[in-house]
């Protein structure tokens, strides 16, 4: 998770809006739900992401896709995986 934090703090990912970076960290580190666009992104639903993202988040789409590589595979890839991630107790996950 430290690598994710470092990447999100780097200038390479500065195009991602600050509120979006914080939402990603809260989702990955604390299993707090992300909004519609990020939930779609974590669910591997590109059409849903594009349809829900605000202009600034949409402009950062390339960096957001890249940042998924620093997120645990258990928290992304399908709606079922996102649901399981959100419902799992952090102490047992």
Secondary structure, 3 states (H helix, E strand, C coil): CHHHHHHHHCHHHCCCCHHHHHHHHHHHHHCCCCCHHHHHHHCCCHHHHHHHCCHHHHHCHHHHHHHHHHCCHHHCCCHHHHHHHHHCCCCCC
